[in-house]
């Protein structure tokens, strides 16, 4: 099982190569240099969408196994769910980095990002 490592994967500059959502048999990154509307690019889009779905399913499984709260106990089911979550989140990071690298420079375009994290316990305040 190869896990995507953001620090070890060279990210091409925006507009150059596209990091694909799969690796070689030895875990090396694959890149696409070509038309964003090509059949290979569309196939990569489909794989990315499936990987996002995998992440959603794995997260729901983990939450279900943990009973909605984290636990220090790790039985076989918990271990399996945690591994699936790690793989799925690895794929999500790959998708996010690939898409982010294809976006124009946010600072040059005057785009600002501002998100907030809201814990469910914060909803009363």
N, C-alpha and C positions, 0 to 999 in steps of 0.2 A: 504494500500500500504506500504510494508516494503522496506526500503532503506538500502542497504548494508553500514555498518559502519566499515571501516578498523580498527579503533581504538578499537572497541568492539568485533571483531571477532578473536578468537584465531587462529593463523596460525601455523600449524604443521611444524616441521623441514623438510627440503628437504629429500625426499625418504621415509617419513613415510606415513601420511594420505594425501588424496587429498581432498581439499575443493571443494565441488560440486556446480554447478551453480544454485542451488535452496535451499530453506530453508524449515523448518518445518512450519506448520500452524501458529505457534506462532512467527515465524521469527528467530528461532535458526538455526545456520549453520548445514549443513549436510556434512559428510566426508565419504570417501571411503577408505577402507583398503583392498587392493587386487591387482590382476593382472591388469596392465595398458591396456592390450588388451582384458579385459573382456567385455561382452555385456553391462554392466552397465557403464563402463568407456567409451566405444564408444558412448553410448547414451548421456553421459555427454558432450562429445566432440561435438555432434550434437547440443545440447542445447546451448553450448557456442558459436558455430558458428551462431546460430539463434539470440542469444543475441547481438553479434557483428553487425549483419544485422539490428536489431532493433535500435541500436545506430546510425548507418549510416542513416537510414530512419528518425529517430527523429531529428538528427542534420540538415538534409536537409530540413525538415519541418520547423524547427525553423528559419533557414536562410531565407527560402521563406516567412514565416510570417513576419519576421522583415525587409523584403525588402533588405537583404544583409548587414544591419547595426543594431547595438543595439539601442534600444529606451527605454525611461523611461515609456512610456505609456503601460498599461497592460489591453487590452481588453480580452474578453473571449477566443478568438482564440490564443492570445499570451500566456495567462495563461495555456491553455491546452498544447500547444507546449512546454512550459518551463517545465511543469510537466513530459511530455513524455521524454524529454531530460534528466531530472534528473534521472528518472528510468533507462533509457538506459545506461547512463554513470555510474550509480551505478552497473549495470550488467557488464559493461566493466571493471570496477575496480575489481570486483569479479573474472572475468576471468583472468585478468592480475596478480592478486595476487596468484591465484591458480596455474597458469602456472609458475610464478616466483618461487614459493615455491618448485616446482618439479625440478627446474634446479640445476645443481651442483653449489657449491660455486664459484662465479665468480672470487673472489680474489685468491683462491687456484688454479684455472685453468689458471690464468694469463690473464683473459679476461678483457678488458677495454671497457667502454661505453662512447661514446662521440657523442652527438647529438647537433645540433644547431637549433635554432628557427629562421625561416625566415618569417618575415611579408611581405606581398605583396608589401608594400611601400618600403621595403628594396631592391627590385629587381633592382632598377636603380643604386644602389651604388656598 
